[in-house]
Amino acid sequence: MNERFPLEETPRTKAAESRGLYLYGVQRARTWRGRRVTQAEEGLLRVRYRDLEAIVRPVPFEALELEAGGVAEHQRVVEMAMRRGTILPAPFGIVFQGRRPLLRMLQEQYLMLDEALGFVDGQCEIRLHLATVEPAEIQSASDAALQLYSELRRHARAAVPFPRDDNHVLSAAFLVDKGAWVEFIQRAEELGSHHTELSVDITGPWPPYDFVRFVS
């Protein structure tokens, strides 16, 4: 695409440009208009490009360590934004060196972000973890887990299996309509009850973390 759009950037001091901007996610700009800023939103900024807004917070421009407090704060802001509208949640730890690199990303990835927002609009994520009750029943449990996954996949817009680990025979994320997530969980629990060789752990609703990929 050869068409270029001007960057919507307000004048900033050199000091402001040198600090970092921590990215929580991207939403449609209209989801913030006319809304009162709550205490939970204090300190957040919204950097706009066309009809998109990146939700950010000023931070020092440096690599962030993966620690529980920071991850919890990230999730809190993303989940707050999800309650107000559709969000493309960024993974923990993306920091831009000021507004210009952030705006450049929004400009260069505009079509992808626009399409992604349309795909996850009105959806939430449900996570499923299936484990064996008895280690000796691993094959039977694996077959039952695949059957359960296939059945649930029919009731979701999309599904992403996770890499297998030592604790689960199958783990996956499902993209489910926000108005139907309770029924989806109930269906998963009912299906799980028919397979006594399986232990079912299902959580949600979450923002669609596993259905979004950011390239910073």
Legacy VTK file of the C-alpha trace (Angstrom):
# vtk DataFile Version 3.0
C-alpha trace
ASCII
DATASET POLYDATA
POINTS 216 float
0.000 0.000 0.000
1.604 3.234 -1.199
-0.797 5.731 0.359
0.677 7.470 3.383
-1.181 9.284 6.146
0.131 12.156 8.282
1.055 11.268 11.823
-1.312 12.893 14.298
1.218 14.157 16.807
1.021 17.123 19.156
4.146 19.193 19.988
6.261 17.687 22.746
9.321 18.792 24.608
12.572 16.923 24.149
12.228 15.578 27.669
8.783 14.160 26.912
10.009 12.594 23.672
12.921 10.885 25.417
10.745 8.963 27.876
9.165 5.654 27.070
5.537 4.767 26.498
4.392 1.411 27.824
1.760 -0.184 25.570
-1.306 -1.910 27.030
-3.272 -2.325 23.827
-5.140 -0.713 20.950
-8.824 0.210 20.737
-11.142 2.133 18.478
-10.903 5.829 19.327
-14.640 6.169 19.843
-14.615 3.830 22.839
-13.041 6.620 24.951
-15.001 9.650 23.740
-17.325 11.319 26.173
-16.285 9.149 29.078
-15.235 10.425 32.458
-11.721 9.443 33.468
-11.888 7.172 36.494
-9.281 6.817 39.220
-8.183 3.525 37.646
-7.400 5.372 34.398
-5.311 8.151 35.947
-1.841 8.282 34.454
-2.903 6.576 31.227
-2.512 8.305 27.883
-4.270 7.664 24.595
-2.180 8.153 21.478
-4.384 8.411 18.414
-3.781 7.543 14.773
-6.828 7.827 12.503
-9.623 5.872 14.257
-7.265 3.880 16.495
-5.974 4.735 19.958
-3.089 3.112 21.755
-3.515 2.923 25.529
-0.156 3.746 27.111
1.529 4.942 30.284
4.706 7.057 30.487
7.608 4.991 31.834
11.401 5.124 31.666
12.647 3.789 28.346
14.267 0.575 29.516
13.708 -3.165 29.428
11.125 -4.349 31.951
11.629 -7.386 34.125
8.906 -10.000 34.085
7.589 -9.817 37.633
4.225 -10.564 39.189
3.316 -6.994 40.167
3.941 -5.608 36.699
2.031 -8.414 35.004
-0.924 -7.937 37.364
-1.010 -4.204 36.639
-0.885 -4.888 32.907
-3.797 -7.309 33.158
-5.802 -4.885 35.304
-5.570 -2.093 32.715
-6.318 -4.409 29.790
-9.331 -5.939 31.532
-10.610 -2.468 32.452
-10.369 -1.470 28.789
-12.137 -4.683 27.721
-15.137 -3.742 29.848
-15.437 -0.534 27.835
-15.049 -2.022 24.399
-13.023 -4.244 22.130
-9.279 -4.189 22.750
-6.258 -5.738 21.081
-4.215 -6.506 24.211
-0.458 -6.093 23.921
1.797 -8.636 25.604
3.579 -7.538 28.758
6.734 -5.484 28.305
6.382 -3.476 25.053
7.887 0.002 25.534
8.212 2.570 22.734
10.803 5.343 22.817
8.282 8.163 22.743
5.267 8.994 20.586
6.871 8.976 17.173
7.867 5.263 17.123
4.449 4.364 18.528
2.655 6.390 15.864
4.880 4.843 13.225
3.806 1.369 14.387
0.131 2.355 14.281
0.605 3.749 10.792
2.528 0.817 9.378
0.279 -1.824 10.956
-3.000 0.056 10.540
-4.647 -2.410 8.155
-3.657 -5.414 10.271
-4.840 -3.751 13.502
-8.099 -2.665 11.880
-8.786 -6.198 10.651
-7.856 -7.712 14.014
-10.237 -5.392 15.874
-13.024 -6.493 13.558
-12.185 -10.151 14.155
-12.260 -9.980 17.977
-15.075 -7.422 18.246
-17.643 -8.609 20.781
-15.526 -11.646 21.677
-13.662 -12.802 24.775
-11.182 -15.578 25.515
-11.895 -18.735 27.479
-8.970 -20.979 28.469
-9.235 -24.724 28.912
-6.730 -27.078 30.572
-7.286 -30.838 30.605
-5.236 -33.237 32.745
-5.364 -36.936 33.442
-6.861 -38.155 36.695
-4.718 -41.301 36.559
-1.313 -41.317 34.785
-1.940 -44.862 33.536
-4.901 -43.588 31.508
-2.862 -41.164 29.402
-3.954 -42.535 26.007
-7.608 -42.711 26.966
-7.417 -39.198 28.431
-5.710 -37.856 25.302
-8.429 -39.269 23.072
-11.148 -37.843 25.319
-9.410 -34.447 25.405
-9.313 -34.250 21.609
-12.989 -35.168 21.450
-13.874 -32.489 24.000
-11.759 -29.892 22.182
-13.409 -30.700 18.838
-16.867 -30.355 20.345
-16.097 -26.997 21.978
-14.429 -25.724 18.801
-17.823 -25.859 17.092
-19.148 -23.272 19.566
-16.269 -20.780 19.289
-15.266 -18.294 16.634
-11.682 -19.533 16.781
-9.473 -21.758 18.907
-5.729 -21.955 19.577
-4.191 -25.121 21.078
-1.238 -24.478 23.399
1.990 -26.482 23.313
1.637 -29.585 25.438
3.273 -29.565 28.867
3.950 -32.156 31.556
0.855 -31.249 33.561
-1.840 -31.316 30.858
-2.845 -33.601 28.014
-4.404 -30.609 26.214
-4.635 -26.848 26.735
-6.334 -24.341 24.464
-7.861 -20.887 24.179
-11.265 -20.280 22.603
-12.606 -17.030 21.160
-16.206 -16.855 22.356
-19.028 -14.329 22.022
-19.164 -12.112 25.120
-22.858 -12.841 25.457
-22.366 -16.600 25.470
-19.290 -17.229 27.624
-21.283 -18.539 30.606
-23.030 -21.099 28.401
-19.674 -22.052 26.867
-18.148 -22.764 30.278
-21.212 -24.728 31.327
-20.975 -26.775 28.137
-17.280 -27.495 28.792
-17.993 -28.592 32.350
-20.864 -30.817 31.207
-18.721 -32.450 28.522
-15.928 -32.932 31.041
-18.271 -34.677 33.435
-18.777 -37.416 30.822
-15.049 -38.199 30.843
-14.038 -39.299 34.325
-10.454 -39.818 33.149
-10.125 -36.049 32.679
-9.676 -33.195 35.127
-11.154 -30.005 33.613
-9.868 -26.515 34.472
-11.582 -23.688 32.579
-11.148 -19.952 33.197
-12.388 -16.675 31.767
-13.583 -14.466 30.364
-10.203 -12.970 29.417
-9.224 -10.342 26.869
-8.244 -12.099 23.612
-4.526 -12.325 24.487
-3.878 -15.480 22.467
-5.572 -14.222 19.299
-3.475 -11.060 18.888
0.109 -10.594 17.726
1.921 -7.261 18.040
5.064 -6.394 16.090
6.778 -3.511 17.898
LINES 1 217
216 0 1 2 3 4 5 6 7 8 9 10 11 12 13 14 15 16 17 18 19 20 21 22 23 24 25 26 27 28 29 30 31 32 33 34 35 36 37 38 39 40 41 42 43 44 45 46 47 48 49 50 51 52 53 54 55 56 57 58 59 60 61 62 63 64 65 66 67 68 69 70 71 72 73 74 75 76 77 78 79 80 81 82 83 84 85 86 87 88 89 90 91 92 93 94 95 96 97 98 99 100 101 102 103 104 105 106 107 108 109 110 111 112 113 114 115 116 117 118 119 120 121 122 123 124 125 126 127 128 129 130 131 132 133 134 135 136 137 138 139 140 141 142 143 144 145 146 147 148 149 150 151 152 153 154 155 156 157 158 159 160 161 162 163 164 165 166 167 168 169 170 171 172 173 174 175 176 177 178 179 180 181 182 183 184 185 186 187 188 189 190 191 192 193 194 195 196 197 198 199 200 201 202 203 204 205 206 207 208 209 210 211 212 213 214 215
